[in-house]
């Protein structure tokens, strides 16, 4: 299992703590922010298809 590094959302009511949350105004800004965070954090962006993207570090998982 990976570790959630960041959350990018246009709907602040759908998220709460646990990782840094980036609030955006629209889908275009969301994509730009997520793309930059992917590069900065060396993580993968995953679309939850509810207006929220999560950035996950899959390398931080332990295999036993």
Order of alpha helices (4+ residues) and beta strands (2+ residues): beta-beta-alpha-beta-beta
